[in-house]
Amino acid sequence: MISVKLDHLAVSGETRDDARAHIEEALGISMQTGGEHARFATHNHLIGMEDGLYLEAISVDPNVPNPDRPRWFDLDNFAGAPRLTNWVCSVDDIAQACVHWKDAGEPVSLERGDLRWQMAVAATGKLPFDGVFPPLIEWGGTLHPAAMLTAAPISLKMLTVCHPEAEALAQMLGDVIGAAVRFENGEVPELIAEFSTPNGIKTLL
C-alpha cells in the first residue's frame, strides 16, 4: 500500500479574498499572502499551523489568461460561498501513486520561487468521489511551504470526509499519516475540519 500523509487543507472561493475571509472568520486567524500558480491561472493565501500542516485559500486568478487545460481542484466549476473543498495528501512516489489510483490524474511538475513539486491533476480537473478524493502531491527536495510560514497557534483536531461511498474511499486510501482523519457516510460529499485554537474548538466547512 502506498503511504498517504495529510499535507494541507484548501478552501476555495470565487475570489481569493473571499476564501481568505472564510478561514479568518471561522478560525480567528490572519493569513499571509501566498502567490500565483501560472500553469493553472490560480492564486492563493496561506497560513501555517503548529502541527506542521498549513491552510490554503485559493481561487481563479482573474488577472491572467485562462490556462490551456482545466484548472486543478475543479476551480473552473466552483461557484457559491467559499468552503473547504480539498485535503491535499503527500506521497513519496507520485508516479507510482498515479498508476495505483488511475483516476487521481497525471503528475504535473510545478514551481514557485524556491518551491518545487509535482501534483496529480486529472485531465478534466475533476477529482474522484465527487471531489473529496485528496489531490496527491510530491514535494521536491526538503523545502516545504509550512516551514516558510509563520505558524498560527492552531492545530487540526479532526478532519471528517463525508461521502455516500465513504467506506470504499477509506479502504482505497488506507491509513492517512499525520492527522486524525475519519470517513463518514453521508448523502452530501463534504469536508469538515475541527481545529484546536486559543479560543476553543473551531469548525471549518
Order of alpha helices (4+ residues) and beta strands (2+ residues): beta-alpha-beta-beta-beta-beta-alpha-beta-beta-beta-alpha-beta-beta-alpha-beta-beta-beta-beta
